[in-house]
Amino acid sequence: MNNNKLIAEFIAPLGLRTRDGGYMPENEMRYDTSWDWLMPVVEKIEQVNEGVPEQMLHVNLYSERREVYQAVVEFIKTYNDERQ
Protein backbone atom coordinates (compact mmCIF):
# COMPACT_ATOMS: atom_id res chain seq x y z
CA MET A 1 0.00 0.00 0.00
CA ASN A 2 1.18 3.49 -0.80
CA ASN A 3 2.36 5.22 2.39
CA ASN A 4 0.40 8.39 1.61
CA LYS A 5 -2.75 6.28 1.27
CA LEU A 6 -1.93 4.57 4.58
CA ILE A 7 -1.71 7.99 6.26
CA ALA A 8 -4.89 9.20 4.55
CA GLU A 9 -6.83 6.20 5.86
CA PHE A 10 -5.55 6.91 9.36
CA ILE A 11 -6.46 10.59 9.25
CA ALA A 12 -9.81 10.16 7.42
CA PRO A 13 -11.06 6.56 7.43
CA LEU A 14 -13.88 7.41 5.02
CA GLY A 15 -11.51 8.98 2.50
CA LEU A 16 -10.19 12.43 1.78
CA ARG A 17 -12.75 14.57 0.01
CA THR A 18 -12.06 17.14 -2.66
CA ARG A 19 -13.87 20.46 -2.93
CA ASP A 20 -16.31 19.02 -5.45
CA GLY A 21 -17.24 16.18 -3.07
CA GLY A 22 -15.23 13.46 -4.79
CA TYR A 23 -12.36 11.47 -3.34
CA MET A 24 -8.78 12.69 -3.62
CA PRO A 25 -6.54 10.52 -5.81
CA GLU A 26 -3.41 9.16 -4.16
CA ASN A 27 -1.14 11.05 -6.52
CA GLU A 28 -2.48 14.36 -5.16
CA MET A 29 -1.75 13.55 -1.51
CA ARG A 30 1.26 15.47 -0.17
CA TYR A 31 2.04 13.95 3.22
CA ASP A 32 5.54 13.09 2.01
CA THR A 33 6.33 16.57 0.67
CA SER A 34 4.47 19.08 2.84
CA TRP A 35 4.68 20.00 6.51
CA ASP A 36 1.15 21.42 6.12
CA TRP A 37 -0.14 17.95 5.29
CA LEU A 38 2.05 16.04 7.74
CA MET A 39 1.60 18.03 10.95
CA PRO A 40 -2.17 17.33 11.33
CA VAL A 41 -1.25 13.63 11.26
CA VAL A 42 1.24 14.14 14.09
CA GLU A 43 -1.49 16.01 15.99
CA LYS A 44 -3.94 13.12 15.49
CA ILE A 45 -1.33 10.65 16.72
CA GLU A 46 -0.96 12.85 19.78
CA GLN A 47 -4.74 12.75 20.35
CA VAL A 48 -4.96 8.99 19.82
CA ASN A 49 -2.24 8.43 22.42
CA GLU A 50 -3.25 11.21 24.78
CA GLY A 51 0.36 12.30 24.94
CA VAL A 52 3.31 13.74 23.16
CA PRO A 53 4.07 11.79 19.97
CA GLU A 54 7.70 12.94 19.97
CA GLN A 55 8.73 10.08 22.24
CA MET A 56 6.68 7.53 20.32
CA LEU A 57 7.78 8.76 16.91
CA HIS A 58 11.42 9.20 17.93
CA VAL A 59 11.55 12.66 16.38
CA ASN A 60 12.25 16.10 17.73
CA LEU A 61 12.10 19.75 16.81
CA TYR A 62 15.18 19.38 14.64
CA SER A 63 14.03 16.36 12.65
CA GLU A 64 13.73 16.69 8.91
CA ARG A 65 10.35 16.24 7.23
CA ARG A 66 11.34 12.92 5.67
CA GLU A 67 12.31 11.58 9.13
CA VAL A 68 8.97 12.65 10.60
CA TYR A 69 7.14 11.19 7.58
CA GLN A 70 8.89 7.83 7.98
CA ALA A 71 8.24 7.80 11.72
CA VAL A 72 4.55 8.54 11.11
CA VAL A 73 4.32 5.70 8.59
CA GLU A 74 5.97 3.25 11.00
CA PHE A 75 3.74 4.39 13.86
CA ILE A 76 0.57 3.92 11.79
CA LYS A 77 1.66 0.45 10.65
CA THR A 78 2.28 -0.59 14.27
CA TYR A 79 -0.96 1.05 15.42
CA ASN A 80 -2.94 -0.79 12.74
CA ASP A 81 -1.27 -4.12 13.59
CA GLU A 82 -2.11 -3.72 17.27
CA ARG A 83 -5.76 -2.97 16.51
CA GLN A 84 -6.24 -6.19 14.52
C-alpha positions as CSV (number, residue, x, y, z in Angstrom):
1,M,0.0,0.0,0.0
2,N,1.2,3.5,-0.8
3,N,2.4,5.2,2.4
4,N,0.4,8.4,1.6
5,K,-2.7,6.3,1.3
6,L,-1.9,4.6,4.6
7,I,-1.7,8.0,6.3
8,A,-4.9,9.2,4.6
9,E,-6.8,6.2,5.9
10,F,-5.5,6.9,9.4
11,I,-6.5,10.6,9.2
12,A,-9.8,10.2,7.4
13,P,-11.1,6.6,7.4
14,L,-13.9,7.4,5.0
15,G,-11.5,9.0,2.5
16,L,-10.2,12.4,1.8
17,R,-12.7,14.6,0.0
18,T,-12.1,17.1,-2.7
19,R,-13.9,20.5,-2.9
20,D,-16.3,19.0,-5.4
21,G,-17.2,16.2,-3.1
22,G,-15.2,13.5,-4.8
23,Y,-12.4,11.5,-3.3
24,M,-8.8,12.7,-3.6
25,P,-6.5,10.5,-5.8
26,E,-3.4,9.2,-4.2
27,N,-1.1,11.1,-6.5
28,E,-2.5,14.4,-5.2
29,M,-1.7,13.6,-1.5
30,R,1.3,15.5,-0.2
31,Y,2.0,13.9,3.2
32,D,5.5,13.1,2.0
33,T,6.3,16.6,0.7
34,S,4.5,19.1,2.8
35,W,4.7,20.0,6.5
36,D,1.1,21.4,6.1
37,W,-0.1,18.0,5.3
38,L,2.1,16.0,7.7
39,M,1.6,18.0,11.0
40,P,-2.2,17.3,11.3
41,V,-1.3,13.6,11.3
42,V,1.2,14.1,14.1
43,E,-1.5,16.0,16.0
44,K,-3.9,13.1,15.5
45,I,-1.3,10.6,16.7
46,E,-1.0,12.8,19.8
47,Q,-4.7,12.7,20.3
48,V,-5.0,9.0,19.8
49,N,-2.2,8.4,22.4
50,E,-3.2,11.2,24.8
51,G,0.4,12.3,24.9
52,V,3.3,13.7,23.2
53,P,4.1,11.8,20.0
54,E,7.7,12.9,20.0
55,Q,8.7,10.1,22.2
56,M,6.7,7.5,20.3
57,L,7.8,8.8,16.9
58,H,11.4,9.2,17.9
59,V,11.6,12.7,16.4
60,N,12.2,16.1,17.7
61,L,12.1,19.7,16.8
62,Y,15.2,19.4,14.6
63,S,14.0,16.4,12.6
64,E,13.7,16.7,8.9
65,R,10.4,16.2,7.2
66,R,11.3,12.9,5.7
67,E,12.3,11.6,9.1
68,V,9.0,12.7,10.6
69,Y,7.1,11.2,7.6
70,Q,8.9,7.8,8.0
71,A,8.2,7.8,11.7
72,V,4.5,8.5,11.1
73,V,4.3,5.7,8.6
74,E,6.0,3.3,11.0
75,F,3.7,4.4,13.9
76,I,0.6,3.9,11.8
77,K,1.7,0.5,10.6
78,T,2.3,-0.6,14.3
79,Y,-1.0,1.1,15.4
80,N,-2.9,-0.8,12.7
81,D,-1.3,-4.1,13.6
82,E,-2.1,-3.7,17.3
83,R,-5.8,-3.0,16.5
84,Q,-6.2,-6.2,14.5
